[in-house]
Amino acid sequence: MILDLIYPRRCPVCGGVLPFGESGACPDCAGELSFVAQPACMGCGKELGQSGPGRFSQEEYCPDCLRCRRSFSGGIALLNYNDAARKVMAGLKYKNQREYADFLAAEMTKRHGRQILRLGADALVPVPVHKRRRRERGYNQAELLAKGLSRRLPIPVKRLLLRVEYTEAQKKLGYEARQKNEERAFRAVHAARIGRALLVDDIYTTGATAEACTKALLSAGVSQVFLLNMAVGISRR
């Protein structure tokens, strides 16, 4: 509580200072966050939404997962990647707002904690950043998210992945380039005795990073990989 006086909590969307003792998004911004609703893709966890007026999609998988064979076994996503979610992620990744990771981990636990525990995972595995980018940023946002989840769920964090190649920022690349960019970027280490792993990341878009990390983990002996993403983009049509 004393730390809240010295370093008051801020709304992760607008950055405004919250009243003492409060956390999360401020009232004006809370409604701007779009939490993923059911039905959601059984592959990546994207919200499937409506297929027409008054009708919800009857598909179990999004167009991306129908189009591309996935190596991961399923996924859970927290937020649809709208403007509000983009502000949260930008603050976490680029503006040193590390406390936003705690907000996201708390929301993921509140909304999906039971579902996560039912998976019976042995480890939370953060998607790594290259050592050069970690030096520039000072931290790995996925690792902060994994640690926030681990404090709330009895699942340990295991750094089983290394990013062995420094790749161009994914947001600058198209779909095919993203896939090629990530193919050899990751290597798994110390994966023995890990049956089921939860791969933790901030944003899921095309799935290129998730696929590359999953393949590295599976090749190292992990039996299954599920995704935990804080925000998820829309499917390509």
Secondary structure, 3 states (H helix, E strand, C coil): CHHHHHCCCECCCCCCECCCCCCCCCHHHHCCCCECCCCECCCCCCECCEEECCEECCCCCCHHHHHCCCCCCEEEEEEECCHHHHHHHHHHHHCCCCHHHHHHHHHHHHHHHHHHHHCCCCEEEECCCCHHHHHHHCCCHHHHHHHHHHHHCCCCECCCEEECCCCCCHHHCCHHHHHHHHCCCEEECCCCCCCEEEEEEEEECCCHHHHHHHHHHHHCCCCEEEEEEEEECCCCC
